[in-house]
Amino acid sequence: MSEGISHVLYVIDGRFTVKEINTFNMINDSIFKSGVLDYVTIVRTKFSNFRNEEECEKSMKQTREGNKLVAEIVNSCNGVVHVD
């Protein structure tokens, strides 16, 4: 990715759904194998407390504890940004 993509945003509408998990895994299997996961940031929309760092951390903790597949996705990426 030295000359092309410097960042990839994977936008989800609220929380991860089965559809988003499947889509991410499909993309990961085909495109992200080249090591691009280091450049992927997940953008979680519809998060009204996005300015509150504690609420963002609480959300991420719940996300990681709630679903093993989602935790693997989140942990494999460059991070998560919350927005409203």
Biopython code that builds the backbone (N, CA, C, O; Angstrom):
import numpy as np
from Bio.PDB.StructureBuilder import StructureBuilder

atoms = [
    (1, "MET", "N", (0.821, -1.192, 0.000)),
    (1, "MET", "CA", (0.000, 0.000, 0.000)),
    (1, "MET", "C", (0.871, 1.264, 0.000)),
    (1, "MET", "O", (0.377, 2.359, 0.269)),
    (2, "SER", "N", (2.115, 1.116, -0.291)),
    (2, "SER", "CA", (3.045, 2.240, -0.177)),
    (2, "SER", "C", (2.685, 3.439, -1.051)),
    (2, "SER", "O", (2.961, 4.574, -0.663)),
    (3, "GLU", "N", (2.082, 3.225, -2.211)),
    (3, "GLU", "CA", (1.780, 4.349, -3.084)),
    (3, "GLU", "C", (0.298, 4.663, -3.205)),
    (3, "GLU", "O", (-0.069, 5.720, -3.718)),
    (4, "GLY", "N", (-0.554, 3.768, -2.744)),
    (4, "GLY", "CA", (-1.983, 3.935, -2.968)),
    (4, "GLY", "C", (-2.747, 4.279, -1.704)),
    (4, "GLY", "O", (-2.633, 5.383, -1.171)),
    (5, "ILE", "N", (-3.502, 3.349, -1.248)),
    (5, "ILE", "CA", (-4.407, 3.563, -0.118)),
    (5, "ILE", "C", (-3.617, 3.795, 1.163)),
    (5, "ILE", "O", (-2.685, 3.058, 1.486)),
    (6, "SER", "N", (-4.012, 4.833, 1.879)),
    (6, "SER", "CA", (-3.370, 5.081, 3.164)),
    (6, "SER", "C", (-4.319, 4.819, 4.325)),
    (6, "SER", "O", (-3.889, 4.701, 5.472)),
    (7, "HIS", "N", (-5.619, 4.728, 4.022)),
    (7, "HIS", "CA", (-6.597, 4.468, 5.076)),
    (7, "HIS", "C", (-7.876, 3.919, 4.455)),
    (7, "HIS", "O", (-8.295, 4.349, 3.381)),
    (8, "VAL", "N", (-8.485, 2.966, 5.146)),
    (8, "VAL", "CA", (-9.753, 2.396, 4.713)),
    (8, "VAL", "C", (-10.736, 2.544, 5.854)),
    (8, "VAL", "O", (-10.446, 2.154, 6.985)),
    (9, "LEU", "N", (-11.906, 3.110, 5.562)),
    (9, "LEU", "CA", (-12.948, 3.260, 6.572)),
    (9, "LEU", "C", (-14.035, 2.234, 6.306)),
    (9, "LEU", "O", (-14.578, 2.165, 5.204)),
    (10, "TYR", "N", (-14.351, 1.437, 7.318)),
    (10, "TYR", "CA", (-15.444, 0.473, 7.225)),
    (10, "TYR", "C", (-16.557, 1.009, 8.109)),
    (10, "TYR", "O", (-16.458, 0.961, 9.335)),
    (11, "VAL", "N", (-17.608, 1.516, 7.495)),
    (11, "VAL", "CA", (-18.678, 2.213, 8.210)),
    (11, "VAL", "C", (-19.809, 1.240, 8.512)),
    (11, "VAL", "O", (-20.315, 0.547, 7.630)),
    (12, "ILE", "N", (-20.192, 1.209, 9.790)),
    (12, "ILE", "CA", (-21.332, 0.396, 10.197)),
    (12, "ILE", "C", (-22.394, 1.310, 10.787)),
    (12, "ILE", "O", (-22.088, 2.328, 11.408)),
    (13, "ASP", "N", (-23.614, 0.936, 10.585)),
    (13, "ASP", "CA", (-24.764, 1.724, 11.021)),
    (13, "ASP", "C", (-25.180, 1.257, 12.414)),
    (13, "ASP", "O", (-26.033, 0.381, 12.553)),
    (14, "GLY", "N", (-24.580, 1.841, 13.429)),
    (14, "GLY", "CA", (-24.869, 1.400, 14.789)),
    (14, "GLY", "C", (-23.978, 0.238, 15.163)),
    (14, "GLY", "O", (-22.758, 0.318, 15.013)),
    (15, "ARG", "N", (-24.562, -0.832, 15.642)),
    (15, "ARG", "CA", (-23.795, -2.016, 16.044)),
    (15, "ARG", "C", (-23.619, -2.985, 14.884)),
    (15, "ARG", "O", (-24.351, -2.934, 13.895)),
    (16, "PHE", "N", (-22.630, -3.871, 15.023)),
    (16, "PHE", "CA", (-22.415, -4.913, 14.030)),
    (16, "PHE", "C", (-23.616, -5.842, 13.969)),
    (16, "PHE", "O", (-24.135, -6.279, 14.996)),
    (17, "THR", "N", (-24.042, -6.131, 12.765)),
    (17, "THR", "CA", (-25.091, -7.122, 12.543)),
    (17, "THR", "C", (-24.453, -8.329, 11.862)),
    (17, "THR", "O", (-23.289, -8.280, 11.465)),
    (18, "VAL", "N", (-25.201, -9.387, 11.733)),
    (18, "VAL", "CA", (-24.708, -10.573, 11.041)),
    (18, "VAL", "C", (-24.298, -10.209, 9.611)),
    (18, "VAL", "O", (-23.288, -10.696, 9.104)),
    (19, "LYS", "N", (-25.087, -9.356, 8.975)),
    (19, "LYS", "CA", (-24.783, -8.934, 7.599)),
    (19, "LYS", "C", (-23.438, -8.207, 7.536)),
    (19, "LYS", "O", (-22.637, -8.476, 6.640)),
    (20, "GLU", "N", (-23.180, -7.300, 8.464)),
    (20, "GLU", "CA", (-21.915, -6.568, 8.473)),
    (20, "GLU", "C", (-20.734, -7.481, 8.777)),
    (20, "GLU", "O", (-19.655, -7.312, 8.209)),
    (21, "ILE", "N", (-20.932, -8.444, 9.666)),
    (21, "ILE", "CA", (-19.875, -9.407, 9.966)),
    (21, "ILE", "C", (-19.545, -10.208, 8.709)),
    (21, "ILE", "O", (-18.376, -10.365, 8.355)),
    (22, "ASN", "N", (-20.576, -10.710, 8.042)),
    (22, "ASN", "CA", (-20.367, -11.494, 6.824)),
    (22, "ASN", "C", (-19.712, -10.671, 5.724)),
    (22, "ASN", "O", (-18.817, -11.156, 5.032)),
    (23, "THR", "N", (-20.151, -9.436, 5.561)),
    (23, "THR", "CA", (-19.567, -8.551, 4.545)),
    (23, "THR", "C", (-18.101, -8.289, 4.843)),
    (23, "THR", "O", (-17.259, -8.368, 3.948)),
    (24, "PHE", "N", (-17.794, -7.980, 6.088)),
    (24, "PHE", "CA", (-16.410, -7.720, 6.475)),
    (24, "PHE", "C", (-15.548, -8.948, 6.195)),
    (24, "PHE", "O", (-14.455, -8.831, 5.641)),
    (25, "ASN", "N", (-16.040, -10.122, 6.579)),
    (25, "ASN", "CA", (-15.272, -11.349, 6.364)),
    (25, "ASN", "C", (-15.071, -11.627, 4.879)),
    (25, "ASN", "O", (-14.001, -12.083, 4.476)),
    (26, "MET", "N", (-16.080, -11.360, 4.067)),
    (26, "MET", "CA", (-15.957, -11.558, 2.624)),
    (26, "MET", "C", (-14.894, -10.617, 2.047)),
    (26, "MET", "O", (-14.040, -11.030, 1.262)),
    (27, "ILE", "N", (-14.962, -9.356, 2.449)),
    (27, "ILE", "CA", (-13.974, -8.379, 1.984)),
    (27, "ILE", "C", (-12.585, -8.760, 2.488)),
    (27, "ILE", "O", (-11.605, -8.690, 1.746)),
    (28, "ASN", "N", (-12.513, -9.153, 3.725)),
    (28, "ASN", "CA", (-11.234, -9.546, 4.318)),
    (28, "ASN", "C", (-10.622, -10.719, 3.562)),
    (28, "ASN", "O", (-9.420, -10.728, 3.295)),
    (29, "ASP", "N", (-11.439, -11.703, 3.219)),
    (29, "ASP", "CA", (-10.939, -12.876, 2.504)),
    (29, "ASP", "C", (-10.450, -12.544, 1.105)),
    (29, "ASP", "O", (-9.531, -13.190, 0.601)),
    (30, "SER", "N", (-11.051, -11.548, 0.473)),
    (30, "SER", "CA", (-10.670, -11.252, -0.911)),
    (30, "SER", "C", (-9.702, -10.087, -1.059)),
    (30, "SER", "O", (-8.752, -10.169, -1.838)),
    (31, "ILE", "N", (-9.927, -9.026, -0.336)),
    (31, "ILE", "CA", (-9.128, -7.803, -0.524)),
    (31, "ILE", "C", (-8.098, -7.601, 0.584)),
    (31, "ILE", "O", (-6.946, -7.262, 0.313)),
    (32, "PHE", "N", (-8.510, -7.808, 1.814)),
    (32, "PHE", "CA", (-7.663, -7.438, 2.943)),
    (32, "PHE", "C", (-6.519, -8.412, 3.219)),
    (32, "PHE", "O", (-5.721, -8.176, 4.126)),
    (33, "LYS", "N", (-6.425, -9.491, 2.461)),
    (33, "LYS", "CA", (-5.340, -10.442, 2.683)),
    (33, "LYS", "C", (-3.973, -9.815, 2.455)),
    (33, "LYS", "O", (-2.963, -10.339, 2.925)),
    (34, "SER", "N", (-3.934, -8.727, 1.756)),
    (34, "SER", "CA", (-2.663, -8.083, 1.429)),
    (34, "SER", "C", (-2.083, -7.287, 2.600)),
    (34, "SER", "O", (-1.120, -6.542, 2.418)),
    (35, "GLY", "N", (-2.648, -7.434, 3.783)),
    (35, "GLY", "CA", (-2.131, -6.723, 4.951)),
    (35, "GLY", "C", (-2.745, -5.363, 5.161)),
    (35, "GLY", "O", (-2.219, -4.560, 5.932)),
    (36, "VAL", "N", (-3.838, -5.088, 4.497)),
    (36, "VAL", "CA", (-4.459, -3.770, 4.584)),
    (36, "VAL", "C", (-5.213, -3.570, 5.907)),
    (36, "VAL", "O", (-5.599, -2.445, 6.225)),
    (37, "LEU", "N", (-5.425, -4.635, 6.675)),
    (37, "LEU", "CA", (-6.150, -4.469, 7.944)),
    (37, "LEU", "C", (-5.478, -3.460, 8.869)),
    (37, "LEU", "O", (-6.141, -2.848, 9.707)),
    (38, "ASP", "N", (-4.186, -3.287, 8.724)),
    (38, "ASP", "CA", (-3.479, -2.278, 9.522)),
    (38, "ASP", "C", (-3.956, -0.869, 9.197)),
    (38, "ASP", "O", (-3.730, 0.059, 9.974)),
    (39, "TYR", "N", (-4.616, -0.705, 8.049)),
    (39, "TYR", "CA", (-5.074, 0.606, 7.596)),
    (39, "TYR", "C", (-6.590, 0.783, 7.754)),
    (39, "TYR", "O", (-7.126, 1.844, 7.435)),
    (40, "VAL", "N", (-7.274, -0.248, 8.243)),
    (40, "VAL", "CA", (-8.736, -0.201, 8.344)),
    (40, "VAL", "C", (-9.156, 0.362, 9.695)),
    (40, "VAL", "O", (-8.705, -0.102, 10.742)),
    (41, "THR", "N", (-10.017, 1.356, 9.658)),
    (41, "THR", "CA", (-10.645, 1.897, 10.855)),
    (41, "THR", "C", (-12.147, 1.685, 10.713)),
    (41, "THR", "O", (-12.736, 1.993, 9.677)),
    (42, "ILE", "N", (-12.750, 1.160, 11.758)),
    (42, "ILE", "CA", (-14.199, 0.966, 11.770)),
    (42, "ILE", "C", (-14.840, 2.267, 12.256)),
    (42, "ILE", "O", (-14.431, 2.829, 13.272)),
    (43, "VAL", "N", (-15.837, 2.732, 11.528)),
    (43, "VAL", "CA", (-16.568, 3.944, 11.906)),
    (43, "VAL", "C", (-17.966, 3.511, 12.326)),
    (43, "VAL", "O", (-18.746, 3.013, 11.514)),
    (44, "ARG", "N", (-18.267, 3.705, 13.589)),
    (44, "ARG", "CA", (-19.582, 3.343, 14.106)),
    (44, "ARG", "C", (-20.445, 4.595, 14.152)),
    (44, "ARG", "O", (-20.152, 5.535, 14.892)),
    (45, "THR", "N", (-21.509, 4.603, 13.361)),
    (45, "THR", "CA", (-22.398, 5.755, 13.297)),
    (45, "THR", "C", (-23.519, 5.619, 14.323)),
    (45, "THR", "O", (-23.653, 4.592, 14.990)),
    (46, "LYS", "N", (-24.309, 6.663, 14.432)),
    (46, "LYS", "CA", (-25.467, 6.709, 15.338)),
    (46, "LYS", "C", (-25.084, 6.472, 16.793)),
    (46, "LYS", "O", (-25.788, 5.778, 17.526)),
    (47, "PHE", "N", (-23.968, 7.054, 17.200)),
    (47, "PHE", "CA", (-23.503, 6.957, 18.585)),
    (47, "PHE", "C", (-23.512, 8.365, 19.164)),
    (47, "PHE", "O", (-22.561, 9.129, 19.000)),
    (48, "SER", "N", (-24.603, 8.690, 19.843)),
    (48, "SER", "CA", (-24.821, 10.070, 20.294)),
    (48, "SER", "C", (-23.811, 10.545, 21.340)),
    (48, "SER", "O", (-23.594, 11.749, 21.476)),
    (49, "ASN", "N", (-23.195, 9.628, 22.075)),
    (49, "ASN", "CA", (-22.216, 10.014, 23.101)),
    (49, "ASN", "C", (-20.783, 9.979, 22.576)),
    (49, "ASN", "O", (-19.852, 9.730, 23.342)),
    (50, "PHE", "N", (-20.597, 10.223, 21.288)),
    (50, "PHE", "CA", (-19.283, 10.084, 20.682)),
    (50, "PHE", "C", (-18.233, 11.030, 21.275)),
    (50, "PHE", "O", (-17.037, 10.763, 21.159)),
    (51, "ARG", "N", (-18.648, 12.101, 21.892)),
    (51, "ARG", "CA", (-17.691, 13.048, 22.497)),
    (51, "ARG", "C", (-17.229, 12.601, 23.882)),
    (51, "ARG", "O", (-16.265, 13.140, 24.424)),
    (52, "ASN", "N", (-17.919, 11.617, 24.450)),
    (52, "ASN", "CA", (-17.599, 11.123, 25.782)),
    (52, "ASN", "C", (-16.702, 9.890, 25.654)),
    (52, "ASN", "O", (-17.158, 8.810, 25.276)),
    (53, "GLU", "N", (-15.429, 10.071, 25.974)),
    (53, "GLU", "CA", (-14.451, 8.994, 25.808)),
    (53, "GLU", "C", (-14.809, 7.767, 26.639)),
    (53, "GLU", "O", (-14.616, 6.636, 26.193)),
    (54, "GLU", "N", (-15.329, 7.984, 27.842)),
    (54, "GLU", "CA", (-15.716, 6.852, 28.693)),
    (54, "GLU", "C", (-16.844, 6.041, 28.055)),
    (54, "GLU", "O", (-16.832, 4.812, 28.118)),
    (55, "GLU", "N", (-17.814, 6.714, 27.446)),
    (55, "GLU", "CA", (-18.912, 6.016, 26.778)),
    (55, "GLU", "C", (-18.416, 5.242, 25.561)),
    (55, "GLU", "O", (-18.888, 4.139, 25.287)),
    (56, "CYS", "N", (-17.470, 5.817, 24.837)),
    (56, "CYS", "CA", (-16.889, 5.124, 23.689)),
    (56, "CYS", "C", (-16.140, 3.868, 24.144)),
    (56, "CYS", "O", (-16.270, 2.807, 23.534)),
    (57, "GLU", "N", (-15.362, 3.996, 25.213)),
    (57, "GLU", "CA", (-14.636, 2.844, 25.747)),
    (57, "GLU", "C", (-15.609, 1.785, 26.267)),
    (57, "GLU", "O", (-15.392, 0.590, 26.067)),
    (58, "LYS", "N", (-16.666, 2.217, 26.925)),
    (58, "LYS", "CA", (-17.683, 1.287, 27.431)),
    (58, "LYS", "C", (-18.327, 0.542, 26.265)),
    (58, "LYS", "O", (-18.537, -0.669, 26.344)),
    (59, "SER", "N", (-18.635, 1.244, 25.205)),
    (59, "SER", "CA", (-19.219, 0.628, 24.015)),
    (59, "SER", "C", (-18.278, -0.410, 23.420)),
    (59, "SER", "O", (-18.712, -1.495, 23.033)),
    (60, "MET", "N", (-16.999, -0.082, 23.345)),
    (60, "MET", "CA", (-16.029, -1.015, 22.780)),
    (60, "MET", "C", (-15.866, -2.248, 23.666)),
    (60, "MET", "O", (-15.719, -3.361, 23.162)),
    (61, "LYS", "N", (-15.892, -2.056, 24.963)),
    (61, "LYS", "CA", (-15.801, -3.196, 25.881)),
    (61, "LYS", "C", (-17.004, -4.120, 25.686)),
    (61, "LYS", "O", (-16.849, -5.340, 25.623)),
    (62, "GLN", "N", (-18.190, -3.544, 25.592)),
    (62, "GLN", "CA", (-19.396, -4.341, 25.365)),
    (62, "GLN", "C", (-19.332, -5.052, 24.019)),
    (62, "GLN", "O", (-19.758, -6.200, 23.896)),
    (63, "THR", "N", (-18.810, -4.379, 23.032)),
    (63, "THR", "CA", (-18.682, -4.972, 21.700)),
    (63, "THR", "C", (-17.752, -6.175, 21.741)),
    (63, "THR", "O", (-18.066, -7.229, 21.189)),
    (64, "ARG", "N", (-16.625, -6.017, 22.386)),
    (64, "ARG", "CA", (-15.642, -7.111, 22.451)),
    (64, "ARG", "C", (-16.151, -8.288, 23.277)),
    (64, "ARG", "O", (-15.846, -9.441, 22.969)),
    (65, "GLU", "N", (-16.919, -8.005, 24.316)),
    (65, "GLU", "CA", (-17.420, -9.071, 25.175)),
    (65, "GLU", "C", (-18.690, -9.715, 24.634)),
    (65, "GLU", "O", (-19.031, -10.833, 25.019)),
    (66, "GLY", "N", (-19.387, -9.020, 23.748)),
    (66, "GLY", "CA", (-20.687, -9.485, 23.289)),
    (66, "GLY", "C", (-20.650, -10.550, 22.213)),
    (66, "GLY", "O", (-21.535, -11.405, 22.164)),
    (67, "ASN", "N", (-19.650, -10.518, 21.353)),
    (67, "ASN", "CA", (-19.618, -11.440, 20.223)),
    (67, "ASN", "C", (-18.166, -11.705, 19.847)),
    (67, "ASN", "O", (-17.415, -10.773, 19.560)),
    (68, "LYS", "N", (-17.778, -12.959, 19.848)),
    (68, "LYS", "CA", (-16.388, -13.322, 19.574)),
    (68, "LYS", "C", (-15.961, -12.914, 18.165)),
    (68, "LYS", "O", (-14.845, -12.429, 17.976)),
    (69, "LEU", "N", (-16.837, -13.104, 17.175)),
    (69, "LEU", "CA", (-16.504, -12.727, 15.798)),
    (69, "LEU", "C", (-16.285, -11.224, 15.664)),
    (69, "LEU", "O", (-15.352, -10.780, 14.995)),
    (70, "VAL", "N", (-17.148, -10.451, 16.303)),
    (70, "VAL", "CA", (-17.003, -8.988, 16.260)),
    (70, "VAL", "C", (-15.722, -8.578, 16.978)),
    (70, "VAL", "O", (-15.008, -7.692, 16.508)),
    (71, "ALA", "N", (-15.430, -9.200, 18.090)),
    (71, "ALA", "CA", (-14.199, -8.889, 18.820)),
    (71, "ALA", "C", (-12.974, -9.140, 17.948)),
    (71, "ALA", "O", (-12.036, -8.343, 17.959)),
    (72, "GLU", "N", (-12.970, -10.235, 17.194)),
    (72, "GLU", "CA", (-11.857, -10.533, 16.302)),
    (72, "GLU", "C", (-11.717, -9.465, 15.219)),
    (72, "GLU", "O", (-10.609, -9.045, 14.888)),
    (73, "ILE", "N", (-12.848, -9.035, 14.675)),
    (73, "ILE", "CA", (-12.821, -7.995, 13.646)),
    (73, "ILE", "C", (-12.260, -6.697, 14.219)),
    (73, "ILE", "O", (-11.356, -6.095, 13.640)),
    (74, "VAL", "N", (-12.796, -6.274, 15.350)),
    (74, "VAL", "CA", (-12.369, -5.018, 15.971)),
    (74, "VAL", "C", (-10.887, -5.070, 16.333)),
    (74, "VAL", "O", (-10.154, -4.105, 16.115)),
    (75, "ASN", "N", (-10.454, -6.191, 16.880)),
    (75, "ASN", "CA", (-9.055, -6.316, 17.292)),
    (75, "ASN", "C", (-8.095, -6.406, 16.115)),
    (75, "ASN", "O", (-6.910, -6.111, 16.265)),
    (76, "SER", "N", (-8.585, -6.807, 14.946)),
    (76, "SER", "CA", (-7.718, -6.942, 13.784)),
    (76, "SER", "C", (-7.503, -5.622, 13.045)),
    (76, "SER", "O", (-6.611, -5.510, 12.204)),
    (77, "CYS", "N", (-8.315, -4.639, 13.362)),
    (77, "CYS", "CA", (-8.269, -3.358, 12.647)),
    (77, "CYS", "C", (-7.427, -2.325, 13.378)),
    (77, "CYS", "O", (-6.890, -2.573, 14.458)),
    (78, "ASN", "N", (-7.332, -1.172, 12.760)),
    (78, "ASN", "CA", (-6.567, -0.055, 13.266)),
    (78, "ASN", "C", (-7.272, 0.702, 14.389)),
    (78, "ASN", "O", (-6.659, 1.537, 15.054)),
    (79, "GLY", "N", (-8.539, 0.419, 14.600)),
    (79, "GLY", "CA", (-9.280, 1.086, 15.665)),
    (79, "GLY", "C", (-10.723, 1.330, 15.270)),
    (79, "GLY", "O", (-11.178, 0.950, 14.191)),
    (80, "VAL", "N", (-11.426, 1.982, 16.192)),
    (80, "VAL", "CA", (-12.841, 2.291, 15.988)),
    (80, "VAL", "C", (-13.063, 3.766, 16.299)),
    (80, "VAL", "O", (-12.548, 4.295, 17.284)),
    (81, "VAL", "N", (-13.834, 4.414, 15.442)),
    (81, "VAL", "CA", (-14.212, 5.819, 15.662)),
    (81, "VAL", "C", (-15.727, 5.850, 15.812)),
    (81, "VAL", "O", (-16.452, 5.269, 15.005)),
    (82, "HIS", "N", (-16.197, 6.533, 16.849)),
    (82, "HIS", "CA", (-17.645, 6.696, 17.064)),
    (82, "HIS", "C", (-18.066, 8.064, 16.567)),
    (82, "HIS", "O", (-17.415, 9.070, 16.851)),
    (83, "VAL", "N", (-19.171, 8.094, 15.818)),
    (83, "VAL", "CA", (-19.726, 9.357, 15.327)),
    (83, "VAL", "C", (-21.244, 9.312, 15.438)),
    (83, "VAL", "O", (-21.835, 8.247, 15.618)),
    (84, "ASP", "N", (-21.858, 10.469, 15.330)),
    (84, "ASP", "CA", (-23.320, 10.529, 15.342)),
    (84, "ASP", "C", (-23.792, 11.045, 13.996)),
    (84, "ASP", "O", (-24.996, 11.180, 13.774)),
]
sb = StructureBuilder()
sb.init_structure("model")
sb.init_model(0)
sb.init_chain("A")
sb.init_seg("    ")
for serial, (resi, resn, name, xyz) in enumerate(atoms, 1):
    if name == "N":
        sb.init_residue(resn, " ", resi, " ")
    sb.init_atom(name, np.array(xyz, "f"), 0.0, 1.0, " ", f" {name:<3s}", serial, name[0])
structure = sb.get_structure()
